[in-house]
Amino acid sequence: MSDQPMDNTELRAYIETMMLLAIADGTVKDSELHMIQMAVVSFLEQRPELGNMTRPALIDLCYACAQTIYDEGAPNRLSLAAQALSTHEKRMFALGMAVAVSTSDGFIHATERDALRMIQRAFELTDQQVKQAIDAFK
């Protein structure tokens, strides 16, 4: 990741990308939420400029991001995420975190595959790049 500061828009873009996979099958599983929490906490530790986020605040933010996806639609939110994650490196990082969520229960469900295709289109990624991200979690 770059050394440039990250703002809350970028953080939300990462979380919304992961939450899209968590809500893809209609239920946010504990394993998915745990994976998101671990990814975000790890990321925040590298970005002290965002301050300390408590676990309850993080969970609230995850559910707020999910509600935004429901309210505004996944394609719209992914388009905004693509703007916030303006570099290929950031988009691949977000894709990797999304794949981690989708594989947290040991299987990528059909609805999660559909969500990964939506991310691929919004982030302008190739089939090979998505395959590499999935293969990293096998």
PyMOL CGO cylinders between C-alpha atoms (Angstrom):
from pymol import cmd
from pymol.cgo import CYLINDER

trace = [
    CYLINDER, 0.00, 0.00, 0.00, 1.11, 3.54, -0.55, 0.3, 1, 1, 1, 1, 1, 1,
    CYLINDER, 1.11, 3.54, -0.55, 2.36, 5.85, 2.17, 0.3, 1, 1, 1, 1, 1, 1,
    CYLINDER, 2.36, 5.85, 2.17, -0.27, 8.46, 1.35, 0.3, 1, 1, 1, 1, 1, 1,
    CYLINDER, -0.27, 8.46, 1.35, -2.79, 9.10, 4.11, 0.3, 1, 1, 1, 1, 1, 1,
    CYLINDER, -2.79, 9.10, 4.11, -6.10, 7.32, 3.84, 0.3, 1, 1, 1, 1, 1, 1,
    CYLINDER, -6.10, 7.32, 3.84, -9.32, 9.11, 4.57, 0.3, 1, 1, 1, 1, 1, 1,
    CYLINDER, -9.32, 9.11, 4.57, -12.66, 7.86, 5.79, 0.3, 1, 1, 1, 1, 1, 1,
    CYLINDER, -12.66, 7.86, 5.79, -13.96, 7.65, 2.21, 0.3, 1, 1, 1, 1, 1, 1,
    CYLINDER, -13.96, 7.65, 2.21, -11.24, 5.16, 1.38, 0.3, 1, 1, 1, 1, 1, 1,
    CYLINDER, -11.24, 5.16, 1.38, -11.91, 3.19, 4.57, 0.3, 1, 1, 1, 1, 1, 1,
    CYLINDER, -11.91, 3.19, 4.57, -15.62, 3.01, 3.74, 0.3, 1, 1, 1, 1, 1, 1,
    CYLINDER, -15.62, 3.01, 3.74, -14.77, 1.86, 0.21, 0.3, 1, 1, 1, 1, 1, 1,
    CYLINDER, -14.77, 1.86, 0.21, -12.74, -1.03, 1.61, 0.3, 1, 1, 1, 1, 1, 1,
    CYLINDER, -12.74, -1.03, 1.61, -15.43, -1.95, 4.13, 0.3, 1, 1, 1, 1, 1, 1,
    CYLINDER, -15.43, -1.95, 4.13, -18.26, -1.68, 1.60, 0.3, 1, 1, 1, 1, 1, 1,
    CYLINDER, -18.26, -1.68, 1.60, -16.36, -3.91, -0.83, 0.3, 1, 1, 1, 1, 1, 1,
    CYLINDER, -16.36, -3.91, -0.83, -15.99, -6.54, 1.89, 0.3, 1, 1, 1, 1, 1, 1,
    CYLINDER, -15.99, -6.54, 1.89, -19.57, -6.11, 3.13, 0.3, 1, 1, 1, 1, 1, 1,
    CYLINDER, -19.57, -6.11, 3.13, -20.87, -6.69, -0.39, 0.3, 1, 1, 1, 1, 1, 1,
    CYLINDER, -20.87, -6.69, -0.39, -19.52, -10.24, -0.09, 0.3, 1, 1, 1, 1, 1, 1,
    CYLINDER, -19.52, -10.24, -0.09, -20.78, -10.62, 3.47, 0.3, 1, 1, 1, 1, 1, 1,
    CYLINDER, -20.78, -10.62, 3.47, -24.36, -9.73, 2.47, 0.3, 1, 1, 1, 1, 1, 1,
    CYLINDER, -24.36, -9.73, 2.47, -24.28, -11.50, -0.91, 0.3, 1, 1, 1, 1, 1, 1,
    CYLINDER, -24.28, -11.50, -0.91, -26.07, -14.59, 0.39, 0.3, 1, 1, 1, 1, 1, 1,
    CYLINDER, -26.07, -14.59, 0.39, -28.54, -12.60, 2.48, 0.3, 1, 1, 1, 1, 1, 1,
    CYLINDER, -28.54, -12.60, 2.48, -26.94, -13.33, 5.86, 0.3, 1, 1, 1, 1, 1, 1,
    CYLINDER, -26.94, -13.33, 5.86, -23.88, -11.81, 7.49, 0.3, 1, 1, 1, 1, 1, 1,
    CYLINDER, -23.88, -11.81, 7.49, -22.15, -14.80, 9.08, 0.3, 1, 1, 1, 1, 1, 1,
    CYLINDER, -22.15, -14.80, 9.08, -20.02, -14.43, 12.19, 0.3, 1, 1, 1, 1, 1, 1,
    CYLINDER, -20.02, -14.43, 12.19, -17.01, -15.78, 10.27, 0.3, 1, 1, 1, 1, 1, 1,
    CYLINDER, -17.01, -15.78, 10.27, -17.47, -13.08, 7.62, 0.3, 1, 1, 1, 1, 1, 1,
    CYLINDER, -17.47, -13.08, 7.62, -17.82, -10.29, 10.16, 0.3, 1, 1, 1, 1, 1, 1,
    CYLINDER, -17.82, -10.29, 10.16, -14.80, -11.60, 12.04, 0.3, 1, 1, 1, 1, 1, 1,
    CYLINDER, -14.80, -11.60, 12.04, -12.72, -11.58, 8.82, 0.3, 1, 1, 1, 1, 1, 1,
    CYLINDER, -12.72, -11.58, 8.82, -13.81, -8.01, 8.08, 0.3, 1, 1, 1, 1, 1, 1,
    CYLINDER, -13.81, -8.01, 8.08, -12.96, -6.91, 11.61, 0.3, 1, 1, 1, 1, 1, 1,
    CYLINDER, -12.96, -6.91, 11.61, -9.52, -8.50, 11.42, 0.3, 1, 1, 1, 1, 1, 1,
    CYLINDER, -9.52, -8.50, 11.42, -8.81, -6.88, 8.05, 0.3, 1, 1, 1, 1, 1, 1,
    CYLINDER, -8.81, -6.88, 8.05, -9.97, -3.44, 9.17, 0.3, 1, 1, 1, 1, 1, 1,
    CYLINDER, -9.97, -3.44, 9.17, -8.22, -3.57, 12.55, 0.3, 1, 1, 1, 1, 1, 1,
    CYLINDER, -8.22, -3.57, 12.55, -4.99, -4.63, 10.86, 0.3, 1, 1, 1, 1, 1, 1,
    CYLINDER, -4.99, -4.63, 10.86, -5.40, -1.85, 8.32, 0.3, 1, 1, 1, 1, 1, 1,
    CYLINDER, -5.40, -1.85, 8.32, -6.17, 0.78, 10.96, 0.3, 1, 1, 1, 1, 1, 1,
    CYLINDER, -6.17, 0.78, 10.96, -3.07, -0.21, 12.91, 0.3, 1, 1, 1, 1, 1, 1,
    CYLINDER, -3.07, -0.21, 12.91, -1.07, 0.82, 9.85, 0.3, 1, 1, 1, 1, 1, 1,
    CYLINDER, -1.07, 0.82, 9.85, -3.01, 4.09, 9.58, 0.3, 1, 1, 1, 1, 1, 1,
    CYLINDER, -3.01, 4.09, 9.58, -2.89, 5.81, 12.99, 0.3, 1, 1, 1, 1, 1, 1,
    CYLINDER, -2.89, 5.81, 12.99, -4.09, 9.05, 11.42, 0.3, 1, 1, 1, 1, 1, 1,
    CYLINDER, -4.09, 9.05, 11.42, -7.61, 7.61, 11.46, 0.3, 1, 1, 1, 1, 1, 1,
    CYLINDER, -7.61, 7.61, 11.46, -7.58, 7.31, 15.21, 0.3, 1, 1, 1, 1, 1, 1,
    CYLINDER, -7.58, 7.31, 15.21, -8.54, 4.38, 17.37, 0.3, 1, 1, 1, 1, 1, 1,
    CYLINDER, -8.54, 4.38, 17.37, -11.76, 2.66, 16.41, 0.3, 1, 1, 1, 1, 1, 1,
    CYLINDER, -11.76, 2.66, 16.41, -13.38, 0.49, 19.05, 0.3, 1, 1, 1, 1, 1, 1,
    CYLINDER, -13.38, 0.49, 19.05, -14.73, -2.94, 18.15, 0.3, 1, 1, 1, 1, 1, 1,
    CYLINDER, -14.73, -2.94, 18.15, -18.38, -1.84, 18.67, 0.3, 1, 1, 1, 1, 1, 1,
    CYLINDER, -18.38, -1.84, 18.67, -17.78, 1.23, 16.49, 0.3, 1, 1, 1, 1, 1, 1,
    CYLINDER, -17.78, 1.23, 16.49, -16.26, -0.97, 13.80, 0.3, 1, 1, 1, 1, 1, 1,
    CYLINDER, -16.26, -0.97, 13.80, -19.22, -3.35, 13.89, 0.3, 1, 1, 1, 1, 1, 1,
    CYLINDER, -19.22, -3.35, 13.89, -21.60, -0.40, 13.68, 0.3, 1, 1, 1, 1, 1, 1,
    CYLINDER, -21.60, -0.40, 13.68, -19.66, 0.95, 10.69, 0.3, 1, 1, 1, 1, 1, 1,
    CYLINDER, -19.66, 0.95, 10.69, -19.80, -2.46, 8.96, 0.3, 1, 1, 1, 1, 1, 1,
    CYLINDER, -19.80, -2.46, 8.96, -23.57, -2.61, 9.35, 0.3, 1, 1, 1, 1, 1, 1,
    CYLINDER, -23.57, -2.61, 9.35, -23.93, 1.04, 8.30, 0.3, 1, 1, 1, 1, 1, 1,
    CYLINDER, -23.93, 1.04, 8.30, -21.95, 0.23, 5.14, 0.3, 1, 1, 1, 1, 1, 1,
    CYLINDER, -21.95, 0.23, 5.14, -24.21, -2.77, 4.48, 0.3, 1, 1, 1, 1, 1, 1,
    CYLINDER, -24.21, -2.77, 4.48, -27.28, -0.57, 4.90, 0.3, 1, 1, 1, 1, 1, 1,
    CYLINDER, -27.28, -0.57, 4.90, -25.83, 1.96, 2.44, 0.3, 1, 1, 1, 1, 1, 1,
    CYLINDER, -25.83, 1.96, 2.44, -25.37, -0.85, -0.09, 0.3, 1, 1, 1, 1, 1, 1,
    CYLINDER, -25.37, -0.85, -0.09, -29.01, -1.90, 0.42, 0.3, 1, 1, 1, 1, 1, 1,
    CYLINDER, -29.01, -1.90, 0.42, -30.25, 1.70, 0.17, 0.3, 1, 1, 1, 1, 1, 1,
    CYLINDER, -30.25, 1.70, 0.17, -28.20, 2.89, -2.80, 0.3, 1, 1, 1, 1, 1, 1,
    CYLINDER, -28.20, 2.89, -2.80, -27.54, -0.37, -4.64, 0.3, 1, 1, 1, 1, 1, 1,
    CYLINDER, -27.54, -0.37, -4.64, -24.35, -2.34, -5.03, 0.3, 1, 1, 1, 1, 1, 1,
    CYLINDER, -24.35, -2.34, -5.03, -23.47, -1.04, -8.53, 0.3, 1, 1, 1, 1, 1, 1,
    CYLINDER, -23.47, -1.04, -8.53, -23.67, 2.58, -7.35, 0.3, 1, 1, 1, 1, 1, 1,
    CYLINDER, -23.67, 2.58, -7.35, -21.63, 1.92, -4.20, 0.3, 1, 1, 1, 1, 1, 1,
    CYLINDER, -21.63, 1.92, -4.20, -19.00, -0.04, -6.14, 0.3, 1, 1, 1, 1, 1, 1,
    CYLINDER, -19.00, -0.04, -6.14, -18.71, 2.82, -8.62, 0.3, 1, 1, 1, 1, 1, 1,
    CYLINDER, -18.71, 2.82, -8.62, -18.03, 5.19, -5.72, 0.3, 1, 1, 1, 1, 1, 1,
    CYLINDER, -18.03, 5.19, -5.72, -15.62, 2.68, -4.18, 0.3, 1, 1, 1, 1, 1, 1,
    CYLINDER, -15.62, 2.68, -4.18, -13.73, 2.52, -7.48, 0.3, 1, 1, 1, 1, 1, 1,
    CYLINDER, -13.73, 2.52, -7.48, -13.37, 6.32, -7.38, 0.3, 1, 1, 1, 1, 1, 1,
    CYLINDER, -13.37, 6.32, -7.38, -12.13, 6.23, -3.78, 0.3, 1, 1, 1, 1, 1, 1,
    CYLINDER, -12.13, 6.23, -3.78, -9.75, 3.34, -4.52, 0.3, 1, 1, 1, 1, 1, 1,
    CYLINDER, -9.75, 3.34, -4.52, -8.20, 5.09, -7.47, 0.3, 1, 1, 1, 1, 1, 1,
    CYLINDER, -8.20, 5.09, -7.47, -5.09, 2.96, -7.97, 0.3, 1, 1, 1, 1, 1, 1,
    CYLINDER, -5.09, 2.96, -7.97, -4.79, -0.59, -9.22, 0.3, 1, 1, 1, 1, 1, 1,
    CYLINDER, -4.79, -0.59, -9.22, -2.95, -1.51, -6.02, 0.3, 1, 1, 1, 1, 1, 1,
    CYLINDER, -2.95, -1.51, -6.02, -5.81, -0.29, -3.80, 0.3, 1, 1, 1, 1, 1, 1,
    CYLINDER, -5.81, -0.29, -3.80, -8.42, -2.05, -5.92, 0.3, 1, 1, 1, 1, 1, 1,
    CYLINDER, -8.42, -2.05, -5.92, -6.50, -5.33, -5.81, 0.3, 1, 1, 1, 1, 1, 1,
    CYLINDER, -6.50, -5.33, -5.81, -6.14, -4.97, -2.03, 0.3, 1, 1, 1, 1, 1, 1,
    CYLINDER, -6.14, -4.97, -2.03, -9.91, -4.44, -1.71, 0.3, 1, 1, 1, 1, 1, 1,
    CYLINDER, -9.91, -4.44, -1.71, -10.56, -7.43, -3.97, 0.3, 1, 1, 1, 1, 1, 1,
    CYLINDER, -10.56, -7.43, -3.97, -8.25, -9.56, -1.84, 0.3, 1, 1, 1, 1, 1, 1,
    CYLINDER, -8.25, -9.56, -1.84, -10.07, -8.54, 1.33, 0.3, 1, 1, 1, 1, 1, 1,
    CYLINDER, -10.07, -8.54, 1.33, -13.42, -9.29, -0.35, 0.3, 1, 1, 1, 1, 1, 1,
    CYLINDER, -13.42, -9.29, -0.35, -12.18, -12.73, -1.39, 0.3, 1, 1, 1, 1, 1, 1,
    CYLINDER, -12.18, -12.73, -1.39, -11.04, -13.35, 2.19, 0.3, 1, 1, 1, 1, 1, 1,
    CYLINDER, -11.04, -13.35, 2.19, -14.59, -12.64, 3.35, 0.3, 1, 1, 1, 1, 1, 1,
    CYLINDER, -14.59, -12.64, 3.35, -16.13, -14.88, 0.71, 0.3, 1, 1, 1, 1, 1, 1,
    CYLINDER, -16.13, -14.88, 0.71, -13.82, -17.77, 1.59, 0.3, 1, 1, 1, 1, 1, 1,
    CYLINDER, -13.82, -17.77, 1.59, -14.13, -17.34, 5.37, 0.3, 1, 1, 1, 1, 1, 1,
    CYLINDER, -14.13, -17.34, 5.37, -16.68, -20.17, 5.55, 0.3, 1, 1, 1, 1, 1, 1,
    CYLINDER, -16.68, -20.17, 5.55, -14.58, -22.42, 3.29, 0.3, 1, 1, 1, 1, 1, 1,
    CYLINDER, -14.58, -22.42, 3.29, -16.65, -22.02, 0.14, 0.3, 1, 1, 1, 1, 1, 1,
    CYLINDER, -16.65, -22.02, 0.14, -17.42, -19.29, -2.40, 0.3, 1, 1, 1, 1, 1, 1,
    CYLINDER, -17.42, -19.29, -2.40, -21.18, -19.40, -2.92, 0.3, 1, 1, 1, 1, 1, 1,
    CYLINDER, -21.18, -19.40, -2.92, -22.82, -18.56, -6.27, 0.3, 1, 1, 1, 1, 1, 1,
    CYLINDER, -22.82, -18.56, -6.27, -24.11, -15.24, -4.94, 0.3, 1, 1, 1, 1, 1, 1,
    CYLINDER, -24.11, -15.24, -4.94, -20.61, -14.39, -3.75, 0.3, 1, 1, 1, 1, 1, 1,
    CYLINDER, -20.61, -14.39, -3.75, -19.22, -15.22, -7.20, 0.3, 1, 1, 1, 1, 1, 1,
    CYLINDER, -19.22, -15.22, -7.20, -21.78, -12.81, -8.66, 0.3, 1, 1, 1, 1, 1, 1,
    CYLINDER, -21.78, -12.81, -8.66, -20.62, -10.13, -6.21, 0.3, 1, 1, 1, 1, 1, 1,
    CYLINDER, -20.62, -10.13, -6.21, -16.98, -10.76, -7.17, 0.3, 1, 1, 1, 1, 1, 1,
    CYLINDER, -16.98, -10.76, -7.17, -17.94, -10.26, -10.84, 0.3, 1, 1, 1, 1, 1, 1,
    CYLINDER, -17.94, -10.26, -10.84, -19.58, -6.95, -9.90, 0.3, 1, 1, 1, 1, 1, 1,
    CYLINDER, -19.58, -6.95, -9.90, -16.37, -5.87, -8.16, 0.3, 1, 1, 1, 1, 1, 1,
    CYLINDER, -16.37, -5.87, -8.16, -14.34, -7.00, -11.16, 0.3, 1, 1, 1, 1, 1, 1,
    CYLINDER, -14.34, -7.00, -11.16, -16.41, -4.84, -13.52, 0.3, 1, 1, 1, 1, 1, 1,
    CYLINDER, -16.41, -4.84, -13.52, -16.48, -1.80, -11.23, 0.3, 1, 1, 1, 1, 1, 1,
    CYLINDER, -16.48, -1.80, -11.23, -12.74, -1.98, -10.54, 0.3, 1, 1, 1, 1, 1, 1,
    CYLINDER, -12.74, -1.98, -10.54, -11.87, -2.78, -14.18, 0.3, 1, 1, 1, 1, 1, 1,
    CYLINDER, -11.87, -2.78, -14.18, -9.99, -5.95, -13.30, 0.3, 1, 1, 1, 1, 1, 1,
    CYLINDER, -9.99, -5.95, -13.30, -9.22, -8.90, -15.55, 0.3, 1, 1, 1, 1, 1, 1,
    CYLINDER, -9.22, -8.90, -15.55, -10.35, -12.48, -15.10, 0.3, 1, 1, 1, 1, 1, 1,
    CYLINDER, -10.35, -12.48, -15.10, -6.73, -13.39, -14.37, 0.3, 1, 1, 1, 1, 1, 1,
    CYLINDER, -6.73, -13.39, -14.37, -6.45, -10.79, -11.60, 0.3, 1, 1, 1, 1, 1, 1,
    CYLINDER, -6.45, -10.79, -11.60, -9.60, -12.12, -9.94, 0.3, 1, 1, 1, 1, 1, 1,
    CYLINDER, -9.60, -12.12, -9.94, -8.35, -15.69, -10.30, 0.3, 1, 1, 1, 1, 1, 1,
    CYLINDER, -8.35, -15.69, -10.30, -5.05, -14.72, -8.65, 0.3, 1, 1, 1, 1, 1, 1,
    CYLINDER, -5.05, -14.72, -8.65, -6.91, -13.18, -5.72, 0.3, 1, 1, 1, 1, 1, 1,
    CYLINDER, -6.91, -13.18, -5.72, -9.08, -16.27, -5.29, 0.3, 1, 1, 1, 1, 1, 1,
    CYLINDER, -9.08, -16.27, -5.29, -6.13, -18.65, -5.66, 0.3, 1, 1, 1, 1, 1, 1,
    CYLINDER, -6.13, -18.65, -5.66, -4.32, -16.81, -2.86, 0.3, 1, 1, 1, 1, 1, 1,
    CYLINDER, -4.32, -16.81, -2.86, -7.00, -18.04, -0.43, 0.3, 1, 1, 1, 1, 1, 1,
    CYLINDER, -7.00, -18.04, -0.43, -7.20, -21.68, -1.53, 0.3, 1, 1, 1, 1, 1, 1,
]
cmd.load_cgo(trace, "trace")
